[in-house]
Amino acid sequence: MLNKNAIPFDPQPASIASGIRVGSPSVTTQGMVESDMKAIASLIGTAIRDADGTRTAEVAAAVRELVAAHPAYPEPTRTV
């Protein structure tokens, strides 16, 4: 989850949000841990700095890999 947010001590008025807030409930529910959050932060940074879009495919592939490792709805374990 992502939304715009004010940054502490930002000289801009409160009506102009200069930052973003990244929520973690969904990724922790999926079983992601601190190292996964660091990877997510790195991917967000890469995507933000990629003004010309040359790294879009790279970021998308990394996101797919991360999500595949932590599916929102994992297959139930079957016992025989």
mmJSON file of the N, C-alpha and C atoms, coordinates in Angstrom:
{"data_MODEL":{"atom_site":{
"group_PDB":["ATOM","ATOM","ATOM","ATOM","ATOM","ATOM","ATOM","ATOM","ATOM","ATOM","ATOM","ATOM","ATOM","ATOM","ATOM","ATOM","ATOM","ATOM","ATOM","ATOM","ATOM","ATOM","ATOM","ATOM","ATOM","ATOM","ATOM","ATOM","ATOM","ATOM","ATOM","ATOM","ATOM","ATOM","ATOM","ATOM","ATOM","ATOM","ATOM","ATOM","ATOM","ATOM","ATOM","ATOM","ATOM","ATOM","ATOM","ATOM","ATOM","ATOM","ATOM","ATOM","ATOM","ATOM","ATOM","ATOM","ATOM","ATOM","ATOM","ATOM","ATOM","ATOM","ATOM","ATOM","ATOM","ATOM","ATOM","ATOM","ATOM","ATOM","ATOM","ATOM","ATOM","ATOM","ATOM","ATOM","ATOM","ATOM","ATOM","ATOM","ATOM","ATOM","ATOM","ATOM","ATOM","ATOM","ATOM","ATOM","ATOM","ATOM","ATOM","ATOM","ATOM","ATOM","ATOM","ATOM","ATOM","ATOM","ATOM","ATOM","ATOM","ATOM","ATOM","ATOM","ATOM","ATOM","ATOM","ATOM","ATOM","ATOM","ATOM","ATOM","ATOM","ATOM","ATOM","ATOM","ATOM","ATOM","ATOM","ATOM","ATOM","ATOM","ATOM","ATOM","ATOM","ATOM","ATOM","ATOM","ATOM","ATOM","ATOM","ATOM","ATOM","ATOM","ATOM","ATOM","ATOM","ATOM","ATOM","ATOM","ATOM","ATOM","ATOM","ATOM","ATOM","ATOM","ATOM","ATOM","ATOM","ATOM","ATOM","ATOM","ATOM","ATOM","ATOM","ATOM","ATOM","ATOM","ATOM","ATOM","ATOM","ATOM","ATOM","ATOM","ATOM","ATOM","ATOM","ATOM","ATOM","ATOM","ATOM","ATOM","ATOM","ATOM","ATOM","ATOM","ATOM","ATOM","ATOM","ATOM","ATOM","ATOM","ATOM","ATOM","ATOM","ATOM","ATOM","ATOM","ATOM","ATOM","ATOM","ATOM","ATOM","ATOM","ATOM","ATOM","ATOM","ATOM","ATOM","ATOM","ATOM","ATOM","ATOM","ATOM","ATOM","ATOM","ATOM","ATOM","ATOM","ATOM","ATOM","ATOM","ATOM","ATOM","ATOM","ATOM","ATOM","ATOM","ATOM","ATOM","ATOM","ATOM","ATOM","ATOM","ATOM","ATOM","ATOM","ATOM","ATOM","ATOM","ATOM","ATOM","ATOM","ATOM","ATOM","ATOM","ATOM","ATOM","ATOM","ATOM"],
"id":[1,2,3,4,5,6,7,8,9,10,11,12,13,14,15,16,17,18,19,20,21,22,23,24,25,26,27,28,29,30,31,32,33,34,35,36,37,38,39,40,41,42,43,44,45,46,47,48,49,50,51,52,53,54,55,56,57,58,59,60,61,62,63,64,65,66,67,68,69,70,71,72,73,74,75,76,77,78,79,80,81,82,83,84,85,86,87,88,89,90,91,92,93,94,95,96,97,98,99,100,101,102,103,104,105,106,107,108,109,110,111,112,113,114,115,116,117,118,119,120,121,122,123,124,125,126,127,128,129,130,131,132,133,134,135,136,137,138,139,140,141,142,143,144,145,146,147,148,149,150,151,152,153,154,155,156,157,158,159,160,161,162,163,164,165,166,167,168,169,170,171,172,173,174,175,176,177,178,179,180,181,182,183,184,185,186,187,188,189,190,191,192,193,194,195,196,197,198,199,200,201,202,203,204,205,206,207,208,209,210,211,212,213,214,215,216,217,218,219,220,221,222,223,224,225,226,227,228,229,230,231,232,233,234,235,236,237,238,239,240],
"type_symbol":["N","C","C","N","C","C","N","C","C","N","C","C","N","C","C","N","C","C","N","C","C","N","C","C","N","C","C","N","C","C","N","C","C","N","C","C","N","C","C","N","C","C","N","C","C","N","C","C","N","C","C","N","C","C","N","C","C","N","C","C","N","C","C","N","C","C","N","C","C","N","C","C","N","C","C","N","C","C","N","C","C","N","C","C","N","C","C","N","C","C","N","C","C","N","C","C","N","C","C","N","C","C","N","C","C","N","C","C","N","C","C","N","C","C","N","C","C","N","C","C","N","C","C","N","C","C","N","C","C","N","C","C","N","C","C","N","C","C","N","C","C","N","C","C","N","C","C","N","C","C","N","C","C","N","C","C","N","C","C","N","C","C","N","C","C","N","C","C","N","C","C","N","C","C","N","C","C","N","C","C","N","C","C","N","C","C","N","C","C","N","C","C","N","C","C","N","C","C","N","C","C","N","C","C","N","C","C","N","C","C","N","C","C","N","C","C","N","C","C","N","C","C","N","C","C","N","C","C","N","C","C","N","C","C","N","C","C","N","C","C"],
"label_atom_id":["N","CA","C","N","CA","C","N","CA","C","N","CA","C","N","CA","C","N","CA","C","N","CA","C","N","CA","C","N","CA","C","N","CA","C","N","CA","C","N","CA","C","N","CA","C","N","CA","C","N","CA","C","N","CA","C","N","CA","C","N","CA","C","N","CA","C","N","CA","C","N","CA","C","N","CA","C","N","CA","C","N","CA","C","N","CA","C","N","CA","C","N","CA","C","N","CA","C","N","CA","C","N","CA","C","N","CA","C","N","CA","C","N","CA","C","N","CA","C","N","CA","C","N","CA","C","N","CA","C","N","CA","C","N","CA","C","N","CA","C","N","CA","C","N","CA","C","N","CA","C","N","CA","C","N","CA","C","N","CA","C","N","CA","C","N","CA","C","N","CA","C","N","CA","C","N","CA","C","N","CA","C","N","CA","C","N","CA","C","N","CA","C","N","CA","C","N","CA","C","N","CA","C","N","CA","C","N","CA","C","N","CA","C","N","CA","C","N","CA","C","N","CA","C","N","CA","C","N","CA","C","N","CA","C","N","CA","C","N","CA","C","N","CA","C","N","CA","C","N","CA","C","N","CA","C","N","CA","C","N","CA","C","N","CA","C","N","CA","C","N","CA","C","N","CA","C","N","CA","C"],
"label_alt_id":[null,null,null,null,null,null,null,null,null,null,null,null,null,null,null,null,null,null,null,null,null,null,null,null,null,null,null,null,null,null,null,null,null,null,null,null,null,null,null,null,null,null,null,null,null,null,null,null,null,null,null,null,null,null,null,null,null,null,null,null,null,null,null,null,null,null,null,null,null,null,null,null,null,null,null,null,null,null,null,null,null,null,null,null,null,null,null,null,null,null,null,null,null,null,null,null,null,null,null,null,null,null,null,null,null,null,null,null,null,null,null,null,null,null,null,null,null,null,null,null,null,null,null,null,null,null,null,null,null,null,null,null,null,null,null,null,null,null,null,null,null,null,null,null,null,null,null,null,null,null,null,null,null,null,null,null,null,null,null,null,null,null,null,null,null,null,null,null,null,null,null,null,null,null,null,null,null,null,null,null,null,null,null,null,null,null,null,null,null,null,null,null,null,null,null,null,null,null,null,null,null,null,null,null,null,null,null,null,null,null,null,null,null,null,null,null,null,null,null,null,null,null,null,null,null,null,null,null,null,null,null,null,null,null,null,null,null,null,null,null],
"label_comp_id":["MET","MET","MET","LEU","LEU","LEU","ASN","ASN","ASN","LYS","LYS","LYS","ASN","ASN","ASN","ALA","ALA","ALA","ILE","ILE","ILE","PRO","PRO","PRO","PHE","PHE","PHE","ASP","ASP","ASP","PRO","PRO","PRO","GLN","GLN","GLN","PRO","PRO","PRO","ALA","ALA","ALA","SER","SER","SER","ILE","ILE","ILE","ALA","ALA","ALA","SER","SER","SER","GLY","GLY","GLY","ILE","ILE","ILE","ARG","ARG","ARG","VAL","VAL","VAL","GLY","GLY","GLY","SER","SER","SER","PRO","PRO","PRO","SER","SER","SER","VAL","VAL","VAL","THR","THR","THR","THR","THR","THR","GLN","GLN","GLN","GLY","GLY","GLY","MET","MET","MET","VAL","VAL","VAL","GLU","GLU","GLU","SER","SER","SER","ASP","ASP","ASP","MET","MET","MET","LYS","LYS","LYS","ALA","ALA","ALA","ILE","ILE","ILE","ALA","ALA","ALA","SER","SER","SER","LEU","LEU","LEU","ILE","ILE","ILE","GLY","GLY","GLY","THR","THR","THR","ALA","ALA","ALA","ILE","ILE","ILE","ARG","ARG","ARG","ASP","ASP","ASP","ALA","ALA","ALA","ASP","ASP","ASP","GLY","GLY","GLY","THR","THR","THR","ARG","ARG","ARG","THR","THR","THR","ALA","ALA","ALA","GLU","GLU","GLU","VAL","VAL","VAL","ALA","ALA","ALA","ALA","ALA","ALA","ALA","ALA","ALA","VAL","VAL","VAL","ARG","ARG","ARG","GLU","GLU","GLU","LEU","LEU","LEU","VAL","VAL","VAL","ALA","ALA","ALA","ALA","ALA","ALA","HIS","HIS","HIS","PRO","PRO","PRO","ALA","ALA","ALA","TYR","TYR","TYR","PRO","PRO","PRO","GLU","GLU","GLU","PRO","PRO","PRO","THR","THR","THR","ARG","ARG","ARG","THR","THR","THR","VAL","VAL","VAL"],
"label_asym_id":["A","A","A","A","A","A","A","A","A","A","A","A","A","A","A","A","A","A","A","A","A","A","A","A","A","A","A","A","A","A","A","A","A","A","A","A","A","A","A","A","A","A","A","A","A","A","A","A","A","A","A","A","A","A","A","A","A","A","A","A","A","A","A","A","A","A","A","A","A","A","A","A","A","A","A","A","A","A","A","A","A","A","A","A","A","A","A","A","A","A","A","A","A","A","A","A","A","A","A","A","A","A","A","A","A","A","A","A","A","A","A","A","A","A","A","A","A","A","A","A","A","A","A","A","A","A","A","A","A","A","A","A","A","A","A","A","A","A","A","A","A","A","A","A","A","A","A","A","A","A","A","A","A","A","A","A","A","A","A","A","A","A","A","A","A","A","A","A","A","A","A","A","A","A","A","A","A","A","A","A","A","A","A","A","A","A","A","A","A","A","A","A","A","A","A","A","A","A","A","A","A","A","A","A","A","A","A","A","A","A","A","A","A","A","A","A","A","A","A","A","A","A","A","A","A","A","A","A","A","A","A","A","A","A","A","A","A","A","A","A"],
"label_entity_id":["1","1","1","1","1","1","1","1","1","1","1","1","1","1","1","1","1","1","1","1","1","1","1","1","1","1","1","1","1","1","1","1","1","1","1","1","1","1","1","1","1","1","1","1","1","1","1","1","1","1","1","1","1","1","1","1","1","1","1","1","1","1","1","1","1","1","1","1","1","1","1","1","1","1","1","1","1","1","1","1","1","1","1","1","1","1","1","1","1","1","1","1","1","1","1","1","1","1","1","1","1","1","1","1","1","1","1","1","1","1","1","1","1","1","1","1","1","1","1","1","1","1","1","1","1","1","1","1","1","1","1","1","1","1","1","1","1","1","1","1","1","1","1","1","1","1","1","1","1","1","1","1","1","1","1","1","1","1","1","1","1","1","1","1","1","1","1","1","1","1","1","1","1","1","1","1","1","1","1","1","1","1","1","1","1","1","1","1","1","1","1","1","1","1","1","1","1","1","1","1","1","1","1","1","1","1","1","1","1","1","1","1","1","1","1","1","1","1","1","1","1","1","1","1","1","1","1","1","1","1","1","1","1","1","1","1","1","1","1","1"],
"label_seq_id":[1,1,1,2,2,2,3,3,3,4,4,4,5,5,5,6,6,6,7,7,7,8,8,8,9,9,9,10,10,10,11,11,11,12,12,12,13,13,13,14,14,14,15,15,15,16,16,16,17,17,17,18,18,18,19,19,19,20,20,20,21,21,21,22,22,22,23,23,23,24,24,24,25,25,25,26,26,26,27,27,27,28,28,28,29,29,29,30,30,30,31,31,31,32,32,32,33,33,33,34,34,34,35,35,35,36,36,36,37,37,37,38,38,38,39,39,39,40,40,40,41,41,41,42,42,42,43,43,43,44,44,44,45,45,45,46,46,46,47,47,47,48,48,48,49,49,49,50,50,50,51,51,51,52,52,52,53,53,53,54,54,54,55,55,55,56,56,56,57,57,57,58,58,58,59,59,59,60,60,60,61,61,61,62,62,62,63,63,63,64,64,64,65,65,65,66,66,66,67,67,67,68,68,68,69,69,69,70,70,70,71,71,71,72,72,72,73,73,73,74,74,74,75,75,75,76,76,76,77,77,77,78,78,78,79,79,79,80,80,80],
"pdbx_PDB_ins_code":[null,null,null,null,null,null,null,null,null,null,null,null,null,null,null,null,null,null,null,null,null,null,null,null,null,null,null,null,null,null,null,null,null,null,null,null,null,null,null,null,null,null,null,null,null,null,null,null,null,null,null,null,null,null,null,null,null,null,null,null,null,null,null,null,null,null,null,null,null,null,null,null,null,null,null,null,null,null,null,null,null,null,null,null,null,null,null,null,null,null,null,null,null,null,null,null,null,null,null,null,null,null,null,null,null,null,null,null,null,null,null,null,null,null,null,null,null,null,null,null,null,null,null,null,null,null,null,null,null,null,null,null,null,null,null,null,null,null,null,null,null,null,null,null,null,null,null,null,null,null,null,null,null,null,null,null,null,null,null,null,null,null,null,null,null,null,null,null,null,null,null,null,null,null,null,null,null,null,null,null,null,null,null,null,null,null,null,null,null,null,null,null,null,null,null,null,null,null,null,null,null,null,null,null,null,null,null,null,null,null,null,null,null,null,null,null,null,null,null,null,null,null,null,null,null,null,null,null,null,null,null,null,null,null,null,null,null,null,null,null],
"Cartn_x":[0.844,0.0,0.903,0.514,1.338,0.434,0.822,0.092,1.05,0.613,1.467,1.36,2.444,2.504,3.445,3.205,4.107,5.386,6.463,7.749,8.013,8.44,8.73,9.742,9.492,10.333,10.408,9.488,9.437,8.984,9.689,9.287,8.003,7.578,6.337,5.138,4.048,2.845,2.298,1.54,1.01,0.133,-0.464,-1.327,-0.539,0.789,1.639,2.494,2.095,2.831,4.073,5.227,6.492,7.039,6.387,6.905,5.848,6.246,5.322,5.419,4.352,4.341,4.051,4.895,4.736,4.252,3.082,2.539,3.028,3.172,3.717,2.755,1.506,0.668,0.515,0.334,0.108,1.353,2.533,3.736,4.095,3.83,4.1,3.097,1.864,0.863,1.303,2.015,2.509,3.779,4.242,5.392,6.738,6.716,7.981,8.626,9.949,10.721,11.542,12.354,13.118,13.956,14.596,15.424,14.568,13.344,12.436,12.018,11.795,11.43,12.578,13.804,14.961,14.985,14.656,14.6,13.495,12.346,11.233,11.642,12.284,12.735,13.715,14.607,15.57,14.859,13.864,13.109,12.331,11.737,11.028,12.007,13.176,14.189,14.639,14.853,15.256,14.174,12.925,11.82,11.672,11.84,11.702,12.808,14.021,15.156,15.209,14.407,14.424,13.526,13.921,13.095,12.828,13.778,13.583,12.987,12.751,12.091,12.96,14.267,15.146,15.262,14.896,15.022,13.668,12.615,11.268,11.169,11.684,11.601,12.374,13.518,14.338,13.591,12.981,12.229,11.022,10.308,9.124,9.501,10.608,11.049,11.39,12.053,12.41,11.159,10.168,8.906,8.206,8.134,7.498,8.185,9.512,10.272,9.969,9.937,9.661,8.247,7.279,5.886,5.702,6.378,6.273,6.816,7.833,8.413,7.509,6.571,5.668,4.245,3.604,2.265,1.24,0.305,-0.746,-1.659,-1.878,-2.747,-1.978,-1.112,-0.328,-1.212,-0.737,-1.446,-1.459,-2.609,-2.653,-1.793,-1.234,-0.454,-1.419,-1.213,-2.102,-1.436,-2.208,-1.706,-2.4,-1.672,-2.235,-2.413],
"Cartn_y":[-1.151,0.0,1.231,2.23,3.422,4.646,5.693,6.949,8.116,9.286,10.464,10.926,11.547,11.913,13.101,13.885,14.988,14.447,15.174,14.814,15.76,15.228,16.12,17.21,18.403,19.58,20.018,19.533,19.936,21.39,22.231,23.638,23.848,22.835,22.957,22.986,23.622,23.595,22.167,21.917,20.574,20.067,20.98,20.568,20.005,20.175,19.644,18.534,17.302,16.163,15.918,15.929,15.745,14.33,13.491,12.14,11.085,9.863,8.742,7.908,7.2,6.267,4.894,3.947,2.583,1.725,1.128,0.254,-1.171,-1.894,-3.245,-4.369,-4.121,-5.236,-6.358,-6.028,-7.095,-7.947,-7.337,-8.14,-8.981,-8.479,-9.293,-10.439,-10.196,-11.261,-12.368,-11.992,-12.975,-13.673,-13.315,-13.997,-13.369,-12.174,-11.514,-11.012,-10.934,-10.528,-9.29,-8.847,-7.611,-7.587,-8.678,-8.694,-8.515,-9.034,-8.828,-7.364,-6.731,-5.313,-4.457,-4.842,-4.12,-4.257,-5.442,-5.654,-4.804,-4.74,-3.925,-2.458,-1.968,-0.578,-0.303,-1.23,-1.073,-1.023,-1.877,-1.877,-0.574,-0.071,1.211,2.314,2.341,3.344,3.246,2.03,1.838,2.352,2.008,2.434,3.956,4.595,6.053,6.742,6.218,6.842,6.514,5.556,5.104,5.99,7.235,8.213,7.826,7.166,6.832,5.441,4.696,3.401,2.263,2.452,1.403,0.2,0.37,-0.737,-1.326,-0.938,-1.405,-2.925,-3.56,-5.02,-5.692,-5.126,-5.669,-5.595,-4.44,-4.264,-5.195,-5.291,-6.151,-7.609,-8.059,-9.443,-9.699,-8.741,-8.893,-8.919,-8.113,-8.108,-9.452,-9.952,-11.256,-12.361,-12.324,-13.326,-13.25,-12.039,-11.842,-12.297,-11.93,-12.313,-13.825,-14.429,-15.885,-16.635,-16.062,-16.698,-16.565,-15.616,-15.35,-15.149,-16.203,-16.033,-15.583,-14.734,-14.25,-15.394,-16.334,-17.468,-18.753,-19.182,-20.389,-21.622,-22.572,-23.843,-24.526,-25.056,-25.749,-27.006,-27.339,-28.561,-29.74,-30.711,-31.879,-33.038,-33.675,-34.854,-36.084,-37.159,-38.39,-39.405],
"Cartn_z":[0.0,0.0,0.0,-0.742,-0.888,-0.916,-0.214,-0.321,-0.134,-0.583,-0.405,1.041,1.514,2.919,3.091,4.111,4.427,5.055,4.887,5.464,6.633,7.787,8.917,8.537,8.975,8.763,7.296,6.472,5.068,4.995,4.253,4.153,3.343,2.595,1.816,2.763,2.36,3.2,3.314,4.375,4.627,3.486,2.724,1.61,0.429,0.445,-0.619,-0.02,-0.277,0.266,-0.578,0.042,-0.666,-0.54,0.222,0.445,0.192,0.377,0.282,1.552,1.85,2.976,2.402,2.74,2.254,3.41,3.25,4.283,4.095,5.191,5.112,5.496,5.893,6.336,5.308,4.049,3.073,2.859,2.86,2.634,3.852,5.043,6.223,6.321,5.886,5.844,4.901,3.852,2.878,3.367,4.545,5.121,4.786,4.228,3.923,5.209,5.19,6.362,6.028,6.977,6.82,5.539,5.217,4.0,2.747,2.765,1.638,1.541,2.693,2.693,2.157,2.463,1.907,0.395,-0.102,-1.55,-2.172,-1.5,-1.986,-2.034,-0.978,-0.943,-2.084,-2.327,-3.416,-4.76,-4.948,-6.201,-6.387,-5.317,-5.397,-5.789,-5.153,-5.484,-6.927,-7.401,-8.794,-9.729,-9.455,-10.307,-10.317,-9.169,-9.093,-9.879,-9.786,-10.481,-11.973,-12.419,-13.812,-14.672,-14.836,-15.547,-17.001,-17.637,-19.051,-19.257,-18.18,-18.281,-18.774,-18.81,-19.33,-18.403,-17.136,-16.176,-15.78,-16.504,-16.173,-16.189,-17.222,-17.326,-16.191,-15.847,-14.751,-13.422,-13.15,-11.902,-11.886,-13.001,-13.077,-12.835,-13.402,-13.201,-11.737,-11.093,-9.678,-8.803,-9.144,-8.394,-8.56,-9.79,-10.024,-9.214,-9.167,-8.422,-6.922,-6.392,-4.969,-4.619,-5.449,-5.192,-5.331,-6.299,-6.471,-5.257,-4.623,-3.431,-2.206,-2.26,-1.131,-1.649,-2.155,-2.731,-1.692,-2.133,-1.24,-0.812,-1.708,-1.42,-1.737,-0.821,-1.084,-1.188,-1.952,-2.076,-0.711,-0.314,0.983,0.951,2.081,2.215,2.3,1.454,1.453,2.201,3.006,3.694,3.115,3.047,2.471,3.551],
"occupancy":[1.0,1.0,1.0,1.0,1.0,1.0,1.0,1.0,1.0,1.0,1.0,1.0,1.0,1.0,1.0,1.0,1.0,1.0,1.0,1.0,1.0,1.0,1.0,1.0,1.0,1.0,1.0,1.0,1.0,1.0,1.0,1.0,1.0,1.0,1.0,1.0,1.0,1.0,1.0,1.0,1.0,1.0,1.0,1.0,1.0,1.0,1.0,1.0,1.0,1.0,1.0,1.0,1.0,1.0,1.0,1.0,1.0,1.0,1.0,1.0,1.0,1.0,1.0,1.0,1.0,1.0,1.0,1.0,1.0,1.0,1.0,1.0,1.0,1.0,1.0,1.0,1.0,1.0,1.0,1.0,1.0,1.0,1.0,1.0,1.0,1.0,1.0,1.0,1.0,1.0,1.0,1.0,1.0,1.0,1.0,1.0,1.0,1.0,1.0,1.0,1.0,1.0,1.0,1.0,1.0,1.0,1.0,1.0,1.0,1.0,1.0,1.0,1.0,1.0,1.0,1.0,1.0,1.0,1.0,1.0,1.0,1.0,1.0,1.0,1.0,1.0,1.0,1.0,1.0,1.0,1.0,1.0,1.0,1.0,1.0,1.0,1.0,1.0,1.0,1.0,1.0,1.0,1.0,1.0,1.0,1.0,1.0,1.0,1.0,1.0,1.0,1.0,1.0,1.0,1.0,1.0,1.0,1.0,1.0,1.0,1.0,1.0,1.0,1.0,1.0,1.0,1.0,1.0,1.0,1.0,1.0,1.0,1.0,1.0,1.0,1.0,1.0,1.0,1.0,1.0,1.0,1.0,1.0,1.0,1.0,1.0,1.0,1.0,1.0,1.0,1.0,1.0,1.0,1.0,1.0,1.0,1.0,1.0,1.0,1.0,1.0,1.0,1.0,1.0,1.0,1.0,1.0,1.0,1.0,1.0,1.0,1.0,1.0,1.0,1.0,1.0,1.0,1.0,1.0,1.0,1.0,1.0,1.0,1.0,1.0,1.0,1.0,1.0,1.0,1.0,1.0,1.0,1.0,1.0,1.0,1.0,1.0,1.0,1.0,1.0],
"B_iso_or_equiv":[0.0,0.0,0.0,0.0,0.0,0.0,0.0,0.0,0.0,0.0,0.0,0.0,0.0,0.0,0.0,0.0,0.0,0.0,0.0,0.0,0.0,0.0,0.0,0.0,0.0,0.0,0.0,0.0,0.0,0.0,0.0,0.0,0.0,0.0,0.0,0.0,0.0,0.0,0.0,0.0,0.0,0.0,0.0,0.0,0.0,0.0,0.0,0.0,0.0,0.0,0.0,0.0,0.0,0.0,0.0,0.0,0.0,0.0,0.0,0.0,0.0,0.0,0.0,0.0,0.0,0.0,0.0,0.0,0.0,0.0,0.0,0.0,0.0,0.0,0.0,0.0,0.0,0.0,0.0,0.0,0.0,0.0,0.0,0.0,0.0,0.0,0.0,0.0,0.0,0.0,0.0,0.0,0.0,0.0,0.0,0.0,0.0,0.0,0.0,0.0,0.0,0.0,0.0,0.0,0.0,0.0,0.0,0.0,0.0,0.0,0.0,0.0,0.0,0.0,0.0,0.0,0.0,0.0,0.0,0.0,0.0,0.0,0.0,0.0,0.0,0.0,0.0,0.0,0.0,0.0,0.0,0.0,0.0,0.0,0.0,0.0,0.0,0.0,0.0,0.0,0.0,0.0,0.0,0.0,0.0,0.0,0.0,0.0,0.0,0.0,0.0,0.0,0.0,0.0,0.0,0.0,0.0,0.0,0.0,0.0,0.0,0.0,0.0,0.0,0.0,0.0,0.0,0.0,0.0,0.0,0.0,0.0,0.0,0.0,0.0,0.0,0.0,0.0,0.0,0.0,0.0,0.0,0.0,0.0,0.0,0.0,0.0,0.0,0.0,0.0,0.0,0.0,0.0,0.0,0.0,0.0,0.0,0.0,0.0,0.0,0.0,0.0,0.0,0.0,0.0,0.0,0.0,0.0,0.0,0.0,0.0,0.0,0.0,0.0,0.0,0.0,0.0,0.0,0.0,0.0,0.0,0.0,0.0,0.0,0.0,0.0,0.0,0.0,0.0,0.0,0.0,0.0,0.0,0.0,0.0,0.0,0.0,0.0,0.0,0.0],
"pdbx_formal_charge":[null,null,null,null,null,null,null,null,null,null,null,null,null,null,null,null,null,null,null,null,null,null,null,null,null,null,null,null,null,null,null,null,null,null,null,null,null,null,null,null,null,null,null,null,null,null,null,null,null,null,null,null,null,null,null,null,null,null,null,null,null,null,null,null,null,null,null,null,null,null,null,null,null,null,null,null,null,null,null,null,null,null,null,null,null,null,null,null,null,null,null,null,null,null,null,null,null,null,null,null,null,null,null,null,null,null,null,null,null,null,null,null,null,null,null,null,null,null,null,null,null,null,null,null,null,null,null,null,null,null,null,null,null,null,null,null,null,null,null,null,null,null,null,null,null,null,null,null,null,null,null,null,null,null,null,null,null,null,null,null,null,null,null,null,null,null,null,null,null,null,null,null,null,null,null,null,null,null,null,null,null,null,null,null,null,null,null,null,null,null,null,null,null,null,null,null,null,null,null,null,null,null,null,null,null,null,null,null,null,null,null,null,null,null,null,null,null,null,null,null,null,null,null,null,null,null,null,null,null,null,null,null,null,null,null,null,null,null,null,null],
"auth_seq_id":[1,1,1,2,2,2,3,3,3,4,4,4,5,5,5,6,6,6,7,7,7,8,8,8,9,9,9,10,10,10,11,11,11,12,12,12,13,13,13,14,14,14,15,15,15,16,16,16,17,17,17,18,18,18,19,19,19,20,20,20,21,21,21,22,22,22,23,23,23,24,24,24,25,25,25,26,26,26,27,27,27,28,28,28,29,29,29,30,30,30,31,31,31,32,32,32,33,33,33,34,34,34,35,35,35,36,36,36,37,37,37,38,38,38,39,39,39,40,40,40,41,41,41,42,42,42,43,43,43,44,44,44,45,45,45,46,46,46,47,47,47,48,48,48,49,49,49,50,50,50,51,51,51,52,52,52,53,53,53,54,54,54,55,55,55,56,56,56,57,57,57,58,58,58,59,59,59,60,60,60,61,61,61,62,62,62,63,63,63,64,64,64,65,65,65,66,66,66,67,67,67,68,68,68,69,69,69,70,70,70,71,71,71,72,72,72,73,73,73,74,74,74,75,75,75,76,76,76,77,77,77,78,78,78,79,79,79,80,80,80],
"auth_comp_id":["MET","MET","MET","LEU","LEU","LEU","ASN","ASN","ASN","LYS","LYS","LYS","ASN","ASN","ASN","ALA","ALA","ALA","ILE","ILE","ILE","PRO","PRO","PRO","PHE","PHE","PHE","ASP","ASP","ASP","PRO","PRO","PRO","GLN","GLN","GLN","PRO","PRO","PRO","ALA","ALA","ALA","SER","SER","SER","ILE","ILE","ILE","ALA","ALA","ALA","SER","SER","SER","GLY","GLY","GLY","ILE","ILE","ILE","ARG","ARG","ARG","VAL","VAL","VAL","GLY","GLY","GLY","SER","SER","SER","PRO","PRO","PRO","SER","SER","SER","VAL","VAL","VAL","THR","THR","THR","THR","THR","THR","GLN","GLN","GLN","GLY","GLY","GLY","MET","MET","MET","VAL","VAL","VAL","GLU","GLU","GLU","SER","SER","SER","ASP","ASP","ASP","MET","MET","MET","LYS","LYS","LYS","ALA","ALA","ALA","ILE","ILE","ILE","ALA","ALA","ALA","SER","SER","SER","LEU","LEU","LEU","ILE","ILE","ILE","GLY","GLY","GLY","THR","THR","THR","ALA","ALA","ALA","ILE","ILE","ILE","ARG","ARG","ARG","ASP","ASP","ASP","ALA","ALA","ALA","ASP","ASP","ASP","GLY","GLY","GLY","THR","THR","THR","ARG","ARG","ARG","THR","THR","THR","ALA","ALA","ALA","GLU","GLU","GLU","VAL","VAL","VAL","ALA","ALA","ALA","ALA","ALA","ALA","ALA","ALA","ALA","VAL","VAL","VAL","ARG","ARG","ARG","GLU","GLU","GLU","LEU","LEU","LEU","VAL","VAL","VAL","ALA","ALA","ALA","ALA","ALA","ALA","HIS","HIS","HIS","PRO","PRO","PRO","ALA","ALA","ALA","TYR","TYR","TYR","PRO","PRO","PRO","GLU","GLU","GLU","PRO","PRO","PRO","THR","THR","THR","ARG","ARG","ARG","THR","THR","THR","VAL","VAL","VAL"],
"auth_asym_id":["A","A","A","A","A","A","A","A","A","A","A","A","A","A","A","A","A","A","A","A","A","A","A","A","A","A","A","A","A","A","A","A","A","A","A","A","A","A","A","A","A","A","A","A","A","A","A","A","A","A","A","A","A","A","A","A","A","A","A","A","A","A","A","A","A","A","A","A","A","A","A","A","A","A","A","A","A","A","A","A","A","A","A","A","A","A","A","A","A","A","A","A","A","A","A","A","A","A","A","A","A","A","A","A","A","A","A","A","A","A","A","A","A","A","A","A","A","A","A","A","A","A","A","A","A","A","A","A","A","A","A","A","A","A","A","A","A","A","A","A","A","A","A","A","A","A","A","A","A","A","A","A","A","A","A","A","A","A","A","A","A","A","A","A","A","A","A","A","A","A","A","A","A","A","A","A","A","A","A","A","A","A","A","A","A","A","A","A","A","A","A","A","A","A","A","A","A","A","A","A","A","A","A","A","A","A","A","A","A","A","A","A","A","A","A","A","A","A","A","A","A","A","A","A","A","A","A","A","A","A","A","A","A","A","A","A","A","A","A","A"],
"auth_atom_id":["N","CA","C","N","CA","C","N","CA","C","N","CA","C","N","CA","C","N","CA","C","N","CA","C","N","CA","C","N","CA","C","N","CA","C","N","CA","C","N","CA","C","N","CA","C","N","CA","C","N","CA","C","N","CA","C","N","CA","C","N","CA","C","N","CA","C","N","CA","C","N","CA","C","N","CA","C","N","CA","C","N","CA","C","N","CA","C","N","CA","C","N","CA","C","N","CA","C","N","CA","C","N","CA","C","N","CA","C","N","CA","C","N","CA","C","N","CA","C","N","CA","C","N","CA","C","N","CA","C","N","CA","C","N","CA","C","N","CA","C","N","CA","C","N","CA","C","N","CA","C","N","CA","C","N","CA","C","N","CA","C","N","CA","C","N","CA","C","N","CA","C","N","CA","C","N","CA","C","N","CA","C","N","CA","C","N","CA","C","N","CA","C","N","CA","C","N","CA","C","N","CA","C","N","CA","C","N","CA","C","N","CA","C","N","CA","C","N","CA","C","N","CA","C","N","CA","C","N","CA","C","N","CA","C","N","CA","C","N","CA","C","N","CA","C","N","CA","C","N","CA","C","N","CA","C","N","CA","C","N","CA","C","N","CA","C","N","CA","C","N","CA","C","N","CA","C","N","CA","C"],
"pdbx_PDB_model_num":[1,1,1,1,1,1,1,1,1,1,1,1,1,1,1,1,1,1,1,1,1,1,1,1,1,1,1,1,1,1,1,1,1,1,1,1,1,1,1,1,1,1,1,1,1,1,1,1,1,1,1,1,1,1,1,1,1,1,1,1,1,1,1,1,1,1,1,1,1,1,1,1,1,1,1,1,1,1,1,1,1,1,1,1,1,1,1,1,1,1,1,1,1,1,1,1,1,1,1,1,1,1,1,1,1,1,1,1,1,1,1,1,1,1,1,1,1,1,1,1,1,1,1,1,1,1,1,1,1,1,1,1,1,1,1,1,1,1,1,1,1,1,1,1,1,1,1,1,1,1,1,1,1,1,1,1,1,1,1,1,1,1,1,1,1,1,1,1,1,1,1,1,1,1,1,1,1,1,1,1,1,1,1,1,1,1,1,1,1,1,1,1,1,1,1,1,1,1,1,1,1,1,1,1,1,1,1,1,1,1,1,1,1,1,1,1,1,1,1,1,1,1,1,1,1,1,1,1,1,1,1,1,1,1,1,1,1,1,1,1]
}}}
